[in-house]
Amino acid sequence: MSRASVGMVIDKLLTDENLRIRFALDRVETVVELCLRGVDLTGDEIDLLCRTDAGVWFLRSAVRGAPQH
C-alpha cells in the first residue's frame, strides 16, 4: 500500500470542494478518475475509499463553521 497516494487522495478530498461533491455523488467514478490522473492506489485502497461514507469528507467544513463554546 502507498501511504503517500492515500494521503494525497485524502488531502484532495479535504481541500477540493468540487472533488468532494463529485465523490459524494459517485465514489467509484471519482476514484477511477484519480487513478487515471496518475494516483497509484492498490485494489484494497480503492475498495476502502469507495466504501467510505462520503459525509466524512464534509465534516471539516461543518466543524470549521460550528460555533466554539
C-alpha positions as CSV (number, residue, x, y, z in Angstrom):
1,M,0.0,0.0,0.0
2,S,1.1,3.5,-0.7
3,R,0.6,5.9,2.2
4,A,1.6,8.8,0.0
5,S,-1.1,8.0,-2.6
6,V,-3.8,7.5,0.0
7,G,-2.7,10.7,1.8
8,M,-2.8,12.6,-1.5
9,V,-6.4,11.4,-2.1
10,I,-7.5,12.4,1.5
11,D,-5.8,15.8,1.1
12,K,-7.6,16.4,-2.2
13,L,-11.0,15.4,-0.7
14,L,-10.5,17.7,2.3
15,T,-9.3,20.7,0.2
16,D,-11.1,20.4,-3.1
17,E,-14.8,21.1,-2.7
18,N,-15.7,20.1,-6.3
19,L,-13.9,16.8,-6.0
20,R,-15.6,16.2,-2.6
21,I,-19.0,16.8,-4.2
22,R,-18.2,14.5,-7.1
23,F,-17.0,11.9,-4.7
24,A,-20.3,12.2,-2.7
25,L,-22.3,11.7,-5.8
26,D,-20.3,8.8,-7.3
27,R,-17.4,7.4,-5.3
28,V,-16.3,4.8,-7.8
29,E,-16.2,7.2,-10.8
30,T,-14.2,9.8,-8.8
31,V,-11.6,7.3,-7.6
32,V,-11.2,5.9,-11.1
33,E,-10.7,9.5,-12.3
34,L,-8.0,10.0,-9.7
35,C,-6.3,6.7,-10.8
36,L,-6.4,7.8,-14.4
37,R,-4.7,11.0,-13.4
38,G,-1.8,9.0,-12.0
39,V,-2.7,8.4,-8.4
40,D,-1.3,4.9,-7.7
41,L,-3.8,3.0,-5.5
42,T,-4.0,-0.7,-4.8
43,G,-7.2,-2.6,-5.2
44,D,-7.7,-2.6,-1.4
45,E,-7.2,1.2,-1.2
46,I,-9.7,1.7,-4.0
47,D,-12.2,-0.5,-2.2
48,L,-11.7,1.2,1.1
49,L,-12.1,4.7,-0.4
50,C,-15.2,3.6,-2.3
51,R,-16.8,2.2,0.9
52,T,-16.0,5.3,2.9
53,D,-19.1,7.4,4.0
54,A,-18.8,10.5,1.8
55,G,-20.1,12.6,4.8
56,V,-16.8,12.1,6.5
57,W,-15.1,14.5,3.9
58,F,-17.7,17.2,4.7
59,L,-17.0,17.1,8.4
60,R,-14.2,19.5,8.3
61,S,-16.4,22.2,6.8
62,A,-19.1,21.6,9.4
63,V,-16.6,21.7,12.2
64,R,-14.9,24.8,10.9
65,G,-18.3,26.6,10.7
66,A,-19.5,25.4,14.1
67,P,-19.6,27.9,16.9
68,Q,-17.0,27.5,19.6
69,H,-18.0,27.4,23.2
